[in-house]
Every structure is written in structure tokens, then in C-alpha cells.
Amino acid sequence: MRTKPFLIKPVVKSCHGFTYCTFRLSGWLNGRRIRKDFKDREEALGEKNRLEVEAANVGGEIRPLNTRLSADQLGDAEAAFRRLQDRGHSLLFCVDFTLANYRAPEHDQPIEAAVDEYLASKHREQERDIISEVQVGSIRKELALLRGRFPGRTVASLTPEDLTAFCERGEPSLKTCNNRRGILGTFFKFSAQRRWIASNPVDGIPLHRIAHRRGSARTLSATQAQELMAFVENHEGGQLVPFFALCLFAGIRPCVRNGEITKIRPQDVDLETGVIRVEPEASKVRMKRNVAIQPNLRAWLERYPLERFPIIPPNLQHTRAAVAKRFDLSQDVMRHTFISMHVAKFRSMGEAALQAGNSETIIRKHYLDLKSAAEAEQFFGIMPAAAQGGEVIPMPTAAAG
């Protein structure tokens, strides 16, 4: 007769405008279809154990024995012995191991409440400049998906198998899987500190090793950089020049939503000392760094002074997008170009790491020997065309903004 393994899965139901979750037990027993709904997972597990014992006894030998165990306890024991078959451990060994190592959570915490409390702690860290707004946004997005994937579940009920499937949704890259695992790892570590779980289930999710290729950063050639700067100098009254000059010739992270370039103040660009100060609150990695102003960058900033040409001009997101589309600029291609040109010109990975706010390991893997010394000289020799004629550059008009 037909007999199949019994499965338990959460089912979301709606009634009179209210949404609730039940746990459905389904399977086949001796040709009879089993389908039952339970209010909580523990009830469903108890029935599953009973049915598994019944399935194991179909066609098997049943002997009457005198015992102090109840019928439910006997059912649990038989189910445990069946699961341990061919595992090499006795039931008593597993009981002793559980008693020695398992620590039950103090109380069950629904995922929804746990996520809310965790996000509140992350917002407090953001307010103290411990983590960035971008990090908080990534965490919020991932945990919103987690909450939607397992509605009505408690934090303690999630297994490594549940979370592995969650991390591998949508056929992601290995790096994306690792990033998702990292976010979940900190969330469940927080849950363990609150004693909502006894152990971190993320420890059971595989961490993928990724082979990085040296020299994989996409960059502009010196000629392409020259064409880009020539265009922005004659576009919209030159109002985009400081933004592109700082990103291209100083490697400032260029995200126009909340990147470093949006947090650099005019007083941070000191032409007298020849240094751009990137303060911790502006830096992506929350570490202060000083970027040397190269002679060509000085020329651009002198011809397009920040007092008259703001780093973030009006409507930058729209105008920057148009230029990016025209020159096929990816998010960080200008920064990658600066770092690779800096390494080629000055032949110092350590200095390039300090200027860019990266590690020497990253510089070696992605930027070493991408450019020649001759091309780097051409790149750092790109000057504003207006400077050659010596004319005064007018203030951008309101229409241009």
C-alpha cells in the first residue's frame, strides 16, 4: 500500500480580513492520505511522530511489553530508534549529549518582533556613526525578505536548512550568498545574546570560498578620461566639473545618493596644503584619510572654484546619469581609474591604499599593473581647456542648473 514520508509546512490563511499561520502535516499512510492542520509546530511534530511509528509498524512485528511509558512516550521512543538506525549511536548516547549541550531559549520570539528590535539597535548604531546608512538599508531589505519568507515562525524554529535555501534563492552569485549569510549571522548572533535561540543556525550554512582575479577592476583609459572631462567642462555651464574632477582625479567614492562625494565639504578641499580631508563620517569605512591634490586636480579646482561651482550642484542625480549613459560609466569606474593610475605613476601600493582608503591586498589584487607609467602621466596631465586661454569662467546660470 502507498506510504510516503510525512511533511510539515507553514500555511498562511485568511479569515474575515485576519491573517494567521497554521502548520500542515501531510503524507500517505498505508494507502490513506493524511492532511491535518495544527495551531503550533509542536502539535504537528507530535502527530508526525505518532504516524511515523504507525507507518513503521505496518507489516512489522509488534510485541506486547510491560512498561511504565505512556503510549505517546512509546511512540516517541520508537520514532527515535528508527531515526537512529544505522547512525552508530544509541538513544541513550543522544539523550546524554542533548542534556550536556542543549540550552533552551528563554522564550519564543516571533521573527517579526525580533527583526524590529534588531533594526532598532542598528538605527542607534547609525546615529552614533558606527555603521553607515547604506549598511542599515541592506540589513533592512534582507530581513524584510526573511520576515516575509517565514511568516508566523519564531526565531528558534528556523533551521540551517531553512536559512540555506533562503540564502540561495534566485540563483545568486557566491559573493551574494556570502553577503546574505553575513547579514543573517549578525541577526542570529543578536538573537542568541537575547536568549531567543540556544545556538546560531547560520553556523550550519556553508561559507563559499571565492577566487578573486587580479586586475579585474574596470577602468577608463587616459584618452577616455580626457574626453569625459572635456565634455563636462562644456556641459551645463561646467557645473559638473568639481564632482567629476574629485571622483576621477582623487578617487572619492561617487554615489550621488549617500556616497563620500555627497559628504565632502568645500572646507575639506584645502588647496593651500594640497590635501582633501575625508573625515570618518564621510568615509565609507568610517576611517579618516587624506588625499593629495595632484597638480591637474588643482588646476581644475582653481578654474572651477567650489565657492561658485558646488560639489553637489542642483539636480545632480539626473545630470550625472545623462553623462554616465553617454560615456558608459559604471558606479565606481572613475575611482578604479584613479587608483590604477596612481599605482602606475607612483609605484607604491601602500601609498595608493592610504589615498584610496583600501587595503594593500585589495590594491594588489585589483589594480596593480593595469596601467603603464606613460598612460598615468597622460592621465594626471589632463588639464581644463579654459585654463589655457586664461578667460574668466562665468557663474552657471539658473537655467543651466
FIVOZA-647005 format. One line per 5 residues: number of its first residue (from 1); for each residue x, y, z of C-alpha. Coordinates in steps of 0.25 Angstrom, whole numbers, plus 5000, padded with zeros to 4 digits. Layout:
NUM> X Y Z  ...
//
This chain:
1> 5000 5000 5000  5004 5014 4997  5013 5020 5009  5021 5033 5008  5029 5042 5017
6> 5021 5052 5026  5024 5067 5023  5021 5079 5032  5020 5093 5025  5014 5106 5030
11> 5002 5111 5023  4997 5125 5023  4981 5126 5023  4972 5138 5023  4958 5139 5030
16> 4949 5151 5031  4961 5160 5028  4970 5154 5038  4983 5146 5034  4988 5135 5042
21> 4998 5123 5041  4996 5108 5043  5005 5096 5041  5000 5086 5031  5004 5071 5033
26> 5003 5063 5020  5006 5050 5015  5001 5036 5012  5000 5024 5021  4996 5010 5016
31> 4988 5016 5004  4981 5026 5013  4984 5041 5010  4988 5049 5023  4985 5064 5023
36> 4983 5071 5036  4985 5086 5041  4991 5089 5055  4991 5103 5062  5006 5101 5066
41> 5018 5093 5061  5020 5085 5074  5006 5079 5072  5009 5076 5057  5022 5069 5061
46> 5015 5060 5072  5005 5055 5062  5016 5053 5051  5024 5044 5061  5012 5036 5064
51> 5009 5034 5050  5023 5030 5047  5022 5019 5058  5009 5014 5052  5016 5014 5038
56> 5028 5007 5043  5018 4996 5049  5011 4993 5036  5015 4979 5033  5025 4979 5045
61> 5026 4971 5057  5018 4977 5069  5021 4970 5083  5013 4973 5096  5022 4978 5107
66> 5021 4983 5121  5026 4997 5122  5024 5010 5130  5024 5018 5118  5011 5024 5112
71> 5006 5022 5098  5011 5035 5094  5025 5033 5100  5026 5019 5094  5023 5025 5080
76> 5034 5036 5082  5044 5025 5086  5040 5016 5074  5041 5028 5065  5055 5032 5071
81> 5060 5018 5070  5056 5018 5055  5063 5031 5052  5076 5026 5059  5076 5013 5051
86> 5090 5012 5044  5095 5025 5051  5105 5018 5060  5099 5024 5073  5090 5019 5083
91> 5077 5026 5088  5084 5028 5102  5096 5034 5096  5088 5044 5088  5080 5048 5101
96> 5093 5050 5109  5098 5058 5098  5086 5067 5098  5085 5069 5113  5100 5073 5113
101> 5100 5083 5101  5086 5088 5098  5081 5101 5105  5067 5104 5102  5063 5119 5099
106> 5057 5127 5110  5045 5129 5102  5040 5128 5088  5041 5141 5080  5033 5143 5067
111> 5042 5147 5055  5034 5160 5053  5037 5165 5067  5052 5160 5067  5054 5167 5053
116> 5048 5180 5059  5057 5180 5071  5069 5177 5063  5067 5188 5053  5064 5198 5065
121> 5078 5194 5070  5084 5197 5056  5078 5210 5055  5084 5214 5068  5098 5210 5063
126> 5096 5218 5051  5092 5230 5059  5106 5228 5066  5113 5227 5053  5117 5213 5056
131> 5111 5208 5043  5106 5215 5030  5092 5218 5025  5096 5208 5013  5098 5197 5023
136> 5086 5199 5030  5078 5199 5017  5084 5186 5013  5081 5180 5026  5066 5185 5026
141> 5064 5180 5012  5069 5166 5015  5062 5164 5028  5049 5169 5022  5050 5157 5012
146> 5053 5148 5023  5041 5152 5031  5032 5150 5018  5038 5137 5015  5035 5131 5029
151> 5022 5138 5034  5017 5133 5048  5030 5126 5051  5039 5128 5063  5054 5131 5062
156> 5057 5118 5069  5049 5110 5059  5058 5113 5047  5068 5103 5043  5081 5103 5036
161> 5073 5096 5024  5063 5107 5024  5073 5118 5024  5082 5111 5014  5070 5111 5004
166> 5067 5126 5007  5082 5130 5004  5082 5122 4991  5069 5128 4986  5069 5133 4972
171> 5082 5126 4967  5091 5137 4973  5106 5138 4972  5115 5132 4982  5118 5146 4987
176> 5103 5149 4989  5101 5137 4997  5112 5140 5006  5107 5154 5008  5093 5149 5011
181> 5099 5139 5021  5107 5150 5028  5094 5159 5030  5087 5147 5036  5099 5143 5044
186> 5099 5156 5052  5084 5156 5053  5084 5142 5059  5096 5146 5068  5088 5157 5073
191> 5076 5147 5076  5086 5138 5083  5090 5149 5092  5075 5152 5095  5074 5137 5098
196> 5063 5135 5088  5071 5124 5082  5081 5113 5088  5091 5113 5076  5093 5121 5064
201> 5087 5113 5052  5095 5121 5042  5107 5113 5047  5101 5102 5038  5101 5110 5025
206> 5113 5107 5016  5122 5119 5014  5127 5120 5000  5142 5122 4996  5143 5131 4985
211> 5155 5132 4976  5158 5147 4973  5164 5150 4960  5176 5161 4960  5173 5172 4951
216> 5158 5171 4950  5154 5185 4952  5148 5193 4941  5155 5206 4937  5155 5217 4927
221> 5167 5219 4918  5174 5233 4919  5168 5237 4906  5154 5233 4911  5156 5241 4923
226> 5161 5253 4915  5149 5252 4906  5140 5251 4919  5146 5264 4925  5145 5272 4912
231> 5130 5268 4911  5127 5272 4925  5135 5285 4924  5125 5290 4913  5113 5283 4918
236> 5102 5291 4927  5112 5303 4928  5123 5294 4934  5115 5292 4947  5118 5277 4948
241> 5133 5279 4947  5136 5279 4962  5128 5266 4964  5135 5258 4953  5149 5264 4955
246> 5149 5260 4970  5143 5246 4967  5153 5244 4955  5166 5250 4960  5164 5248 4975
251> 5157 5235 4976  5145 5240 4984  5134 5230 4985  5124 5235 4975  5110 5230 4979
256> 5101 5242 4978  5091 5237 4988  5099 5236 5000  5114 5233 4996  5126 5240 5000
261> 5125 5251 4990  5112 5256 4996  5118 5258 5009  5131 5265 5005  5130 5280 5009
266> 5137 5291 5002  5146 5294 5014  5151 5279 5013  5157 5282 5000  5169 5290 5004
271> 5177 5296 4992  5187 5303 5002  5192 5290 5008  5189 5282 4995  5180 5271 5003
276> 5166 5267 5003  5161 5262 5016  5151 5251 5016  5146 5251 5031  5141 5238 5037
281> 5127 5242 5036  5128 5243 5021  5137 5231 5019  5130 5218 5015  5139 5210 5024
286> 5138 5221 5035  5153 5224 5035  5159 5237 5033  5169 5239 5021  5176 5250 5013
291> 5176 5250 4998  5187 5258 4992  5183 5268 4982  5190 5265 4969  5194 5277 4960
296> 5184 5275 4950  5173 5274 4960  5178 5287 4966  5176 5293 4952  5162 5288 4951
301> 5158 5293 4965  5165 5307 4963  5158 5309 4949  5144 5304 4955  5145 5309 4970
306> 5136 5302 4979  5130 5315 4984  5124 5317 4971  5123 5303 4966  5117 5294 4977
311> 5122 5279 4978  5107 5275 4978  5100 5284 4968  5085 5285 4967  5079 5273 4960
316> 5092 5265 4960  5086 5251 4960  5079 5254 4947  5090 5261 4940  5101 5251 4945
321> 5092 5240 4940  5092 5246 4926  5107 5247 4926  5109 5233 4931  5100 5228 4920
326> 5107 5235 4909  5121 5230 4914  5116 5217 4919  5121 5220 4933  5119 5209 4944
331> 5117 5212 4958  5132 5212 4962  5139 5213 4949  5145 5227 4952  5150 5223 4965
336> 5156 5210 4959  5163 5218 4949  5169 5228 4959  5175 5216 4968  5181 5209 4956
341> 5187 5221 4950  5192 5225 4964  5199 5211 4965  5205 5213 4951  5210 5227 4953
346> 5216 5226 4967  5219 5210 4968  5214 5209 4983  5203 5200 4987  5204 5205 5001
351> 5202 5220 4997  5191 5216 4987  5184 5209 4999  5185 5221 5008  5180 5230 4997
356> 5168 5222 4993  5164 5216 5007  5167 5202 5003  5176 5191 5008  5189 5187 5001
361> 5183 5173 4998  5172 5180 4990  5181 5189 4982  5190 5177 4979  5178 5168 4974
366> 5171 5178 4966  5179 5190 4962  5194 5186 4960  5200 5187 4946  5186 5191 4940
371> 5192 5204 4934  5206 5208 4929  5214 5219 4934  5213 5226 4921  5197 5226 4921
376> 5198 5230 4936  5206 5242 4932  5195 5245 4921  5184 5244 4931  5190 5253 4942
381> 5193 5263 4931  5178 5265 4927  5176 5280 4929  5164 5289 4927  5163 5295 4913
386> 5158 5308 4919  5171 5309 4927  5179 5310 4914  5172 5323 4910  5172 5330 4923
391> 5158 5335 4922  5149 5336 4934  5139 5325 4935  5125 5331 4938  5115 5326 4949
396> 5106 5315 4944  5092 5321 4941  5080 5316 4948  5075 5311 4935  5087 5302 4934
401> 5084 5296 4948
//
